């Protein structure tokens, strides 16, 4: 995911109780967080439920009807709340660029394995 979402510097998956997938995330802006990750192959959807870090809430993305989509439902915490207006604009822009990379519409960048 960091290849597509440049706001995430690294994601380390780990198992948790009950077989849930948990991820430790290092954000590009320096913050750290953790999220529960679920993948629904039937509906072609990935959901990250952020439970700690600079924000909490849900990020979902997937493919439907030949289109790649993304949705954010988050709340900023701590000092990040002070800049929430800027952060929301920045997240929208970053998500648009990530979706362009996922769909192959960004010139000059190749998807992994190509």
MDAnalysis code that builds the backbone (N, CA, C; Angstrom):
import MDAnalysis as mda
import numpy as np

u = mda.Universe.empty(342, n_residues=114, atom_resindex=np.repeat(np.arange(114), 3), trajectory=True)
u.add_TopologyAttr("name", ["N", "CA", "C"] * 114)
u.add_TopologyAttr("resid", np.arange(1, 115))
u.add_TopologyAttr("resname", ["UNK", "UNK", "UNK", "UNK", "UNK", "UNK", "UNK", "UNK", "UNK", "UNK", "UNK", "UNK", "UNK", "UNK", "UNK", "UNK", "UNK", "UNK", "UNK", "UNK", "UNK", "UNK", "UNK", "UNK", "UNK", "UNK", "UNK", "UNK", "UNK", "UNK", "UNK", "UNK", "UNK", "UNK", "UNK", "UNK", "UNK", "UNK", "UNK", "UNK", "UNK", "UNK", "UNK", "UNK", "UNK", "UNK", "UNK", "UNK", "UNK", "UNK", "UNK", "UNK", "UNK", "UNK", "UNK", "UNK", "UNK", "UNK", "UNK", "UNK", "UNK", "UNK", "UNK", "UNK", "UNK", "UNK", "UNK", "UNK", "UNK", "UNK", "UNK", "UNK", "UNK", "UNK", "UNK", "UNK", "UNK", "UNK", "UNK", "UNK", "UNK", "UNK", "UNK", "UNK", "UNK", "UNK", "UNK", "UNK", "UNK", "UNK", "UNK", "UNK", "UNK", "UNK", "UNK", "UNK", "UNK", "UNK", "UNK", "UNK", "UNK", "UNK", "UNK", "UNK", "UNK", "UNK", "UNK", "UNK", "UNK", "UNK", "UNK", "UNK", "UNK", "UNK"])
u.atoms.positions = np.array([
    [0.788, -1.198, 0.000],
    [0.000, 0.000, 0.000],
    [0.837, 1.273, 0.000],
    [1.997, 1.320, 0.650],
    [2.771, 2.561, 0.608],
    [3.147, 3.000, -0.805],
    [3.231, 2.060, -1.758],
    [3.506, 2.456, -3.137],
    [2.378, 3.330, -3.667],
    [1.142, 2.990, -3.328],
    [-0.014, 3.721, -3.827],
    [-0.373, 4.905, -2.932],
    [-0.451, 4.674, -1.613],
    [-0.785, 5.725, -0.650],
    [0.517, 6.235, -0.057],
    [1.023, 7.332, -0.572],
    [2.321, 7.846, -0.144],
    [2.300, 8.399, 1.273],
    [1.134, 8.553, 1.862],
    [1.036, 9.000, 3.251],
    [1.417, 7.917, 4.242],
    [1.524, 6.687, 3.765],
    [1.940, 5.570, 4.611],
    [3.351, 5.173, 4.190],
    [4.281, 5.338, 5.123],
    [5.672, 5.010, 4.818],
    [5.897, 3.504, 4.866],
    [5.289, 2.849, 5.868],
    [5.402, 1.388, 5.942],
    [4.218, 0.816, 6.713],
    [3.903, -0.432, 6.375],
    [2.842, -1.171, 7.061],
    [3.410, -2.547, 7.394],
    [3.314, -2.909, 8.672],
    [3.761, -4.225, 9.115],
    [2.546, -4.986, 9.609],
    [2.214, -6.070, 8.919],
    [1.066, -6.879, 9.325],
    [1.473, -7.841, 10.425],
    [0.567, -8.031, 11.378],
    [0.782, -9.006, 12.447],
    [-0.555, -9.639, 12.786],
    [-0.527, -10.846, 13.303],
    [-1.761, -11.537, 13.686],
    [-2.167, -11.095, 15.084],
    [-3.460, -11.148, 15.344],
    [-3.983, -10.807, 16.665],
    [-4.928, -11.916, 17.101],
    [-5.412, -11.810, 18.327],
    [-6.354, -12.799, 18.837],
    [-7.568, -12.907, 17.925],
    [-8.054, -14.119, 17.750],
    [-9.238, -14.333, 16.937],
    [-8.965, -14.332, 15.446],
    [-7.696, -14.325, 15.048],
    [-7.359, -14.376, 13.637],
    [-7.494, -13.063, 12.898],
    [-7.793, -11.980, 13.606],
    [-7.870, -10.678, 12.952],
    [-6.482, -10.271, 12.491],
    [-6.432, -9.550, 11.384],
    [-5.164, -9.026, 10.901],
    [-4.997, -7.628, 11.471],
    [-3.872, -7.402, 12.097],
    [-3.561, -6.086, 12.641],
    [-2.352, -5.546, 11.889],
    [-2.280, -4.222, 11.792],
    [-1.168, -3.578, 11.095],
    [-0.601, -2.465, 11.960],
    [0.728, -2.409, 12.021],
    [1.430, -1.274, 12.604],
    [1.818, -0.385, 11.437],
    [1.472, 0.896, 11.526],
    [1.651, 1.806, 10.400],
    [2.571, 2.948, 10.797],
    [3.539, 3.221, 9.941],
    [4.396, 4.398, 10.074],
    [3.979, 5.348, 8.960],
    [3.493, 6.521, 9.360],
    [3.014, 7.491, 8.382],
    [4.178, 8.328, 7.861],
    [4.037, 8.824, 6.652],
    [5.089, 9.617, 6.021],
    [5.356, 10.908, 6.788],
    [4.361, 11.433, 7.490],
    [4.527, 12.685, 8.232],
    [5.084, 12.457, 9.630],
    [5.468, 11.214, 9.942],
    [6.157, 10.934, 11.185],
    [5.344, 10.257, 12.260],
    [4.039, 10.263, 12.169],
    [3.217, 9.615, 13.183],
    [3.198, 8.104, 13.027],
    [2.760, 7.440, 14.075],
    [2.586, 5.983, 14.055],
    [1.169, 5.665, 14.479],
    [0.679, 4.514, 14.050],
    [-0.649, 4.087, 14.445],
    [-0.806, 2.600, 14.245],
    [-1.984, 2.114, 14.611],
    [-2.300, 0.713, 14.355],
    [-3.721, 0.628, 13.818],
    [-3.953, -0.427, 13.037],
    [-5.250, -0.601, 12.402],
    [-5.579, -2.079, 12.287],
    [-6.866, -2.371, 12.338],
    [-7.348, -3.708, 12.024],
    [-7.634, -3.719, 10.534],
    [-7.137, -4.746, 9.845],
    [-7.265, -4.834, 8.391],
    [-8.197, -5.976, 8.036],
    [-9.174, -5.696, 7.190],
    [-10.042, -6.767, 6.696],
    [-10.108, -6.687, 5.173],
    [-10.094, -7.861, 4.570],
    [-10.154, -7.974, 3.113],
    [-11.367, -8.820, 2.773],
    [-12.249, -8.274, 1.964],
    [-13.427, -9.004, 1.501],
    [-13.236, -9.282, 0.016],
    [-12.723, -10.468, -0.286],
    [-12.413, -10.810, -1.676],
    [-13.666, -10.845, -2.542],
    [-14.791, -11.275, -1.982],
    [-16.030, -11.373, -2.762],
    [-16.488, -10.008, -3.263],
    [-16.379, -8.988, -2.415],
    [-16.809, -7.654, -2.833],
    [-15.638, -6.786, -3.299],
    [-14.424, -7.374, -3.287],
    [-13.212, -6.685, -3.733],
    [-13.000, -5.387, -2.959],
    [-13.019, -5.520, -1.630],
    [-12.937, -4.361, -0.746],
    [-11.912, -4.609, 0.365],
    [-11.120, -3.585, 0.669],
    [-10.165, -3.615, 1.783],
    [-10.577, -2.505, 2.754],
    [-10.584, -2.821, 4.044],
    [-10.936, -1.831, 5.059],
    [-9.852, -1.808, 6.122],
    [-9.410, -0.607, 6.461],
    [-8.501, -0.398, 7.595],
    [-9.283, 0.374, 8.648],
    [-9.382, -0.203, 9.830],
    [-10.042, 0.453, 10.956],
    [-8.925, 0.953, 11.863],
    [-8.625, 2.256, 11.774],
    [-7.542, 2.848, 12.553],
    [-7.984, 2.946, 14.011],
    [-7.218, 2.304, 14.905],
    [-7.606, 2.285, 16.319],
    [-6.685, 3.122, 17.198],
    [-5.538, 3.495, 16.668],
    [-4.647, 4.388, 17.412],
    [-3.787, 5.154, 16.420],
    [-3.263, 6.286, 16.885],
    [-2.406, 7.101, 16.043],
    [-2.951, 8.507, 15.912],
    [-2.503, 9.244, 14.884],
    [-2.908, 10.634, 14.723],
    [-4.391, 10.797, 14.375],
    [-5.017, 9.718, 13.931],
    [-6.456, 9.745, 13.667],
    [-7.022, 8.351, 13.914],
    [-8.316, 8.312, 14.136],
    [-9.030, 7.047, 14.293],
    [-10.175, 7.039, 13.287],
    [-10.676, 5.873, 12.996],
    [-11.784, 5.753, 12.056],
    [-11.488, 4.734, 10.980],
    [-12.152, 4.884, 9.837],
    [-12.135, 3.853, 8.805],
    [-11.694, 4.405, 7.451],
    [-10.868, 3.616, 6.777],
    [-10.490, 3.846, 5.380],
    [-10.873, 2.586, 4.627],
    [-11.690, 2.732, 3.593],
    [-12.075, 1.598, 2.758],
    [-11.754, 1.923, 1.316],
    [-11.389, 0.906, 0.570],
    [-11.174, 1.078, -0.860],
    [-11.412, -0.242, -1.546],
    [-11.723, -0.171, -2.832],
    [-12.004, -1.391, -3.565],
    [-12.273, -1.127, -5.021],
    [-12.821, -2.150, -5.668],
    [-13.153, -2.082, -7.084],
    [-14.616, -2.469, -7.231],
    [-15.372, -1.654, -7.973],
    [-16.779, -1.954, -8.239],
    [-17.129, -1.429, -9.629],
    [-17.736, -2.283, -10.423],
    [-18.159, -1.862, -11.754],
    [-17.029, -1.346, -12.625],
    [-15.838, -1.889, -12.441],
    [-14.691, -1.459, -13.235],
    [-14.047, -0.172, -12.746],
    [-14.516, 0.368, -11.628],
    [-13.958, 1.597, -11.063],
    [-13.278, 1.322, -9.731],
    [-12.195, 2.028, -9.481],
    [-11.511, 1.969, -8.193],
    [-12.069, 3.101, -7.340],
    [-12.418, 2.813, -6.084],
    [-13.004, 3.824, -5.207],
    [-12.317, 3.809, -3.850],
    [-12.460, 4.902, -3.116],
    [-11.923, 5.004, -1.753],
    [-12.862, 5.863, -0.924],
    [-12.883, 5.565, 0.377],
    [-13.758, 6.287, 1.299],
    [-13.045, 6.425, 2.637],
    [-13.088, 7.616, 3.210],
    [-12.479, 7.891, 4.510],
    [-13.555, 8.338, 5.483],
    [-13.537, 7.790, 6.680],
    [-14.394, 8.245, 7.779],
    [-13.495, 8.291, 9.011],
    [-12.788, 9.409, 9.188],
    [-11.799, 9.504, 10.257],
    [-11.999, 10.758, 11.098],
    [-11.386, 10.734, 12.267],
    [-11.368, 11.886, 13.152],
    [-9.938, 12.089, 13.627],
    [-9.435, 13.302, 13.429],
    [-8.065, 13.610, 13.840],
    [-7.988, 13.750, 15.351],
    [-6.827, 13.425, 15.895],
    [-6.605, 13.471, 17.336],
    [-5.412, 14.366, 17.650],
    [-5.384, 14.850, 18.880],
    [-4.244, 15.625, 19.354],
    [-3.968, 16.839, 18.504],
    [-2.693, 17.113, 18.299],
    [-2.268, 18.297, 17.543],
    [-2.745, 18.261, 16.102],
    [-2.981, 17.072, 15.560],
    [-3.440, 16.938, 14.173],
    [-4.835, 17.538, 13.998],
    [-5.593, 17.628, 15.082],
    [-6.927, 18.216, 15.025],
    [-6.844, 19.707, 14.663],
    [-5.777, 20.373, 15.098],
    [-5.612, 21.793, 14.806],
    [-5.519, 22.063, 13.309],
    [-5.012, 21.102, 12.575],
    [-4.802, 21.261, 11.136],
    [-5.761, 20.392, 10.324],
    [-6.908, 20.051, 10.910],
    [-7.815, 19.098, 10.268],
    [-8.299, 19.584, 8.903],
    [-8.542, 20.889, 8.723],
    [-8.969, 21.395, 7.414],
    [-7.927, 21.140, 6.348],
    [-6.672, 21.478, 6.652],
    [-5.575, 21.220, 5.721],
    [-5.412, 19.715, 5.506],
    [-5.464, 18.954, 6.610],
    [-5.278, 17.510, 6.507],
    [-6.328, 16.863, 5.608],
    [-7.586, 17.295, 5.732],
    [-8.634, 16.716, 4.889],
    [-8.373, 16.985, 3.414],
    [-7.980, 18.202, 3.072],
    [-7.649, 18.521, 1.679],
    [-6.470, 17.683, 1.204],
    [-5.476, 17.537, 2.079],
    [-4.287, 16.762, 1.745],
    [-4.652, 15.280, 1.554],
    [-5.517, 14.734, 2.411],
    [-5.953, 13.341, 2.282],
    [-6.724, 13.143, 0.976],
    [-7.601, 14.087, 0.640],
    [-8.354, 13.974, -0.620],
    [-7.411, 13.950, -1.816],
    [-6.451, 14.866, -1.824],
    [-5.491, 14.929, -2.916],
    [-4.664, 13.649, -2.986],
    [-4.169, 13.186, -1.839],
    [-3.380, 11.958, -1.799],
    [-4.172, 10.742, -2.230],
    [-5.454, 10.694, -1.850],
    [-6.309, 9.578, -2.244],
    [-6.548, 9.597, -3.745],
    [-6.796, 10.775, -4.307],
    [-6.981, 10.888, -5.752],
    [-5.736, 10.399, -6.479],
    [-4.568, 10.820, -6.027],
    [-3.324, 10.378, -6.674],
    [-3.124, 8.871, -6.509],
    [-3.462, 8.331, -5.344],
    [-3.337, 6.883, -5.129],
    [-4.269, 6.117, -6.062],
    [-5.496, 6.595, -6.209],
    [-6.443, 5.931, -7.107],
    [-5.967, 6.001, -8.551],
    [-5.355, 7.111, -8.920],
    [-4.790, 7.215, -10.261],
    [-3.668, 6.203, -10.447],
    [-2.815, 6.049, -9.415],
    [-1.736, 5.057, -9.505],
    [-2.318, 3.638, -9.599],
    [-3.351, 3.352, -8.803],
    [-3.970, 2.026, -8.830],
    [-4.582, 1.711, -10.190],
    [-5.159, 2.720, -10.813],
    [-5.823, 2.484, -12.100],
    [-4.867, 2.598, -13.279],
    [-3.602, 2.958, -12.998],
    [-2.616, 3.060, -14.063],
    [-2.710, 4.339, -14.868],
    [-3.399, 5.358, -14.343],
    [-3.595, 6.607, -15.087],
    [-2.504, 7.636, -14.849],
    [-1.562, 7.360, -13.983],
    [-0.507, 8.323, -13.691],
    [0.680, 8.040, -14.601],
    [1.009, 8.989, -15.419],
    [2.131, 8.832, -16.344],
    [3.447, 8.813, -15.575],
    [4.376, 8.012, -16.023],
    [5.706, 7.999, -15.468],
    [5.881, 7.086, -14.269],
    [4.808, 6.515, -13.753],
    [4.940, 5.592, -12.615],
    [4.449, 4.227, -13.030],
    [5.168, 3.229, -12.655],
    [4.789, 1.860, -12.956],
    [4.268, 1.175, -11.706],
    [3.306, 0.309, -11.875],
    [2.800, -0.478, -10.765],
    [3.818, -1.562, -10.441],
    [3.883, -2.009, -9.186],
    [4.845, -3.063, -8.831],
    [4.651, -4.284, -9.724],
    [5.764, -4.889, -10.130],
    [5.707, -6.101, -10.927],
    [5.541, -5.852, -12.415],
    [5.587, -4.589, -12.811],
    [5.445, -4.279, -14.251],
    [6.675, -3.600, -14.776],
])
